[in-house]
């Protein structure tokens, strides 16, 4: 049966209502180009995606990440629950405000989502999940709570907004607006957060490879902070720059670089899986120990003109693989990509990528491509 929609059917079909963040009006006022991102109407850029990328690398830029969901996990058995739920071990979290990056696995060891979990005390935690996975994640968490009859409450916090301010000058510009936050946030190391009052959390985390803060605050206060940051010289940035920045920094994107059919080792995320405590039988552990799926997940640098994109075939001496994410790197000036390749492929190997029916030479590289604003992979052929 054909799935093509006829004009009459299209005319009668109701439009899909996209979700909007508390900053939607600010994006419209700034002339942002809006796109559908996982069911959310989000800014792809405010003009020049290239200028936004460089603003983050050189000074400071900010992103509306309010589509991501903050989830409070509370109760007497919260730590036990998270120890079971996550592949990384929350036993590592003993200092209030400390955060941990982890994958949440299904019984086959596939990645349901990658997330950040914050510890405040033994019965009070927060998990930040990806927008496109949010409802699926909540349903899974609640299922685990119910099946194990745990004293845990899962509370989605859609009353909160989230702004990521990233770049070498990001923290100073935030303190310029909120000097009262500096005492609590200046001592923060990477992957630590501090409460600054009024349900507001400032975390030294991000998704760009640059320093900065992710600020969680009441949705009603988000637009005022956004406008203050604009006035201070922080550049509004869209999802386009966010993607090139995270790819340069070697950071995976859920749904492209890993999913429920991908085990962490197939996405270079073995470091997020803690097997140290042999008594901790987290969900997915039996599968990744008894039936591991093996690949090499690495970087690629294109040696000729062109742009690598997801799902392009890669030809290696060990067999074929596939690009999972690809782009033109504004920092390097060449196309770079992540690829899932056969075992035995290593950095420095020559490979070919199929672009529009033509095999184009590329070089396997280590990740990341850029660290702290500086290229760590040469742009030379």
Secondary structure, 3 states (H helix, E strand, C coil): CCCCCCHHHHHHCCCCCCECCCCHHHHHHCCCEEEEECCEEEEEECCCHHHHHHHHHHCCEEEECCCCEEEEEECCCHHHHHHHHECCCHHHCCCCCEEEEEEEECCCCEEEEEEEEEEEECCEEEEEECHHHHHHHHHHHHHHHHHHCCCCEEEECCCEEEEEEECCCHHHHHHHHCHHHHHHHCCCCCCEEEECCCCCEEECCCCCCCCEEEEEEEHHHHHHHHHHHHHCCCEECCHHHHHHHHHHCCCCCECCCECCCCEHHHHCCHHHCCCCCCCCCCCCHHHHHHCCCCCEEEEEEECCCCCCCCCCEEEECCEEEEEEEEEECCCCCCEEEEEEECCCCCCCCEEEEEECCEEEEEEEECCCCEECCEECCCCCC
